Every structure is written in C-alpha cells, then in structure tokens.
Amino acid sequence: MTNLVSRLFPTATNMIRLDHTHVLSTFHQYKASAPSRVKKGLVNTICTALEIHAQLEEEIFYPEMRKIDDERITEAIHEHSEMRRLIGLLRTMEPEARDYDETLSALMRDVMHHVADEETILLPAAEKHLADKLGDLGAQMTKRRLQLAGPRTGEIALDMGRAASGNTTAIAMVGLAAAGLLLARRSGHLRWHARA
C-alpha cells in the first residue's frame, strides 16, 4: 500500500486503542437494572465489537507481533479464546437469566486485563519495532473491518438502537453509521456478495 494511502487510515495501534475505548465505554453503559432490551443491545454491541476486534488482531496485527514477542501473542490468543467462550454463552442467554450479569462481568474482567496487557506492553513494543509498518497494517485492518462488519450492518444498527434506550444522540449516531456504510457500499468501497 502506498505511504499516502496508509496515512489516510489510523495506524494499527491507534485502531486497537480506539476499539478498546469503544468496548470499555459500552461496558460502562451497562446497568443490571436496565430494561432487558437495553441490556441485550449493549451486550450484543460488546460481543460484535470484540469478535471483529479479535479477528482483526489475529489475522493482521498478531502475525507481525509474533516476530517480536511470540510468548505474549500466544497468551493474547488464549485470552481471545476465553473471551469467545464467554461471548458464546452470552449469545445463548437472555437478559433475564440468573447468571447473565455475572457472565458479562466475567467478560468485562477478562477484557480489562487483556486491554491493560496490550496497551502497556504490546502496543508500545509495536510502536518501537514496527513503526514503519503500522500505517499499512492500519489500512489493512480498516479494509478487513469493512468486510467483517458489512454483512452485519443491520444487526449492528439494531443492537445500537436497542442500547440507545431513547437517547436521541445515540439514535442519530446509529443512523449516521448505517448511512455511512450504505454510501460506502454504493460507491464501491464496500461490497457484499450474495450467498448462493
């Protein structure tokens, strides 16, 4: 990818930090006393964001980081596996389930530990040893994110709408996000392939 194109996208490390901020702020919106619809919307938003984030890291960022710190990447992939296990549980549960809040709390603890490790150890190491590659990796991650999120646009918008709970600013953001993805699709920057 050209240097100019890679500068149009966030670097891989900045993208990872943005993902962390998004998920952590969504965790903080969750209240055990919230209506089931809101809880389900927030949990689904968290789960989808984590699924896409983990896949981006594993496909694009971690292979480059393995060259620097194989042991920490192996540990990070193990942490992703545990997050996926908890996400799988949450996806099969309803908000009224007795252990729904506790399962989300376990996921939150695991994610916070993972984020702390990445932001204090892995991302600084990447910025030190992969500085010249981070722009290109960020562009690759942006492209792959669109591929992963594109087919899930309706699901993402619905979950964000549920989580908004009447918050007109959040509802407007959902509308803008959906419109942006629709425009990207129509302009040819994002393509969905019909399944046979």
N, C-alpha and C positions, 0 to 999 in steps of 0.2 A: 504494500500500500504506500502511496506517496506520503511524504512528510507533511504536505499541506492538508491532505485528506485526513490524516491521523490527528492533526491539530484541531479539526472540527469536532472531534468527539472527546469525551472525558478520558483521561488515562485509565488504565485498568485499575490502578489502586484507588483513584478518586471514585470510579464507578462502584467499586466494592464498598467504599466508605458510605457512599450515598445509599446503597442498598441496606447497609447496616442501620443507618439513620432512619430510613423508611420503616423497617421492620420493628425497631425498638420503639419508635413513636407510635406505631399501631398497637404494640403490646400495651403501652401506657394508656391508650384509649379504652382498653378492655376493662369492664367493671362486671363483677359477678352478679350484681343486682340489675344489670341492664336487661331489657326485653330479649327474649330468645332470638328474634330476628336480627337484632343488632349484634349480639354475641356471635351468631353464626356468620354474619357478614364479615366481622372483624377477624374471626378465626380463619375463614376461607381466604381472606385477603393475605393474612400472615402466611398461611400454608402455600398459597400460589407463589408469593414473593420468594419464600425460602426455596421452593422447588426449582424455580427458574434460576435463582442466585447460585444454588449449589451446582446445578448443571453447567452454568457458565464457568464457574471456577474449575470444575473437574475437567471440562473439555478444553479450556483455553489457558487459564491462568496457572493452575497447578502443574501441568506438564513442564512449563518453563521454570517454575519454582522448584521442582524436583531436582533440577541440576544444581541448586544452591543448598537445599535442606530437605533431603529425601525423608528423613525421620519425621519432621514436623508435618510434611504433606501427608504421609501415611496416617498420622494421628488425626489430621484435619478430615481426611476421607472417612475415617472411623467415626468421627463426630457427625459428619453428614449422614452416615448410615443410621445413627441413633436418632437424629432429627427426623429422618424419613420414617422411621418406625413410629415415632410419636405422631407425626403428621398422618400416617395411615390410620392410627387409632382415632384421631380427631375427625378424620373424614368419614368414619363409620358411625360416629356418635352424634347424638342430638344434644343441643344445649341443656336440655332438662336432665340429662344423665347425671347420676350422682357424682361421678368422677371426672366430668367434663372440665371443670375449673382446675382441678388438680393436675389433669393431663396437660392442659395449657400451661400451667405453672412450671411443670417439669420441662416442657419445651422451652419456655422462656429462660429458665436457668441454664439449660444447655446452650442456647443461642447466645446468651450474655457471656458465658465462659468462652465460647468459640470466637465471638467478636473481640473480646479482650485479647486473646492469643493472636488473632490476625492483626489487630491494629497496633499492638505493641511489639510484635516480633516479625511476622511475615511481611506486612506491607512496608515497614521501614527497610527490611532486607531487600525486598523487590526494588524499592526506590534507589537503593545503593548499588545493587548488582545488575539490575535490568533497566536502568534509566532510559537507555536508548531504544528499548523495545516497548515501553509502557503505552505510548501513543498508538502504535499499531495494534497492540493487544486490546486496548480500549475500543478501537474501531471494530475489531473482530467480535468483541463481546457485544457491542451495540447491535451489529448486524444479526448476530445469533439471538440476542434478546428479542428482536422483532420477529424472528422466525418462530421462537418458542411462544411468545405472547400473542402473536397474531391470531392463531386459531382459537385462543381462549378469550378474545376481546369481550364477547358477550358475557361470559362467566365473570370476568374481572369487573366489568361495569356493574353487573347485577350485585355482586358482593360489596362493592364500594357503595352502591346505593343503599343496600341494607344497613351497612355500617354507619352511614351518614345520619340516620335517625332524625331526619327533619332538618339537619344542618344545611342551610341553603348554599353556603360556600362550598361545602363538600360535594353537594349535588351538582353545582356548577362545574367543579373540577372534574367530576366523572364525565359530564357532558363534553367538556373540552378534550379530555383524554380520548374519549370514543371518537370525537370528530377528528382529532389529530391522526389516529390510527386509520380512520376511513380515508382521509386525504392522502396519507402515505400509501395506502393500498391503491387508490385511484391513480396516483401519479406514477405508479410502477415501482416505487421504492420498497414496497411490501407486497409480496404475492402469496396468495393462498392457492393451494392446489386442491381441486375437487378430488374426493376419495371415491374410488370405484366401488 
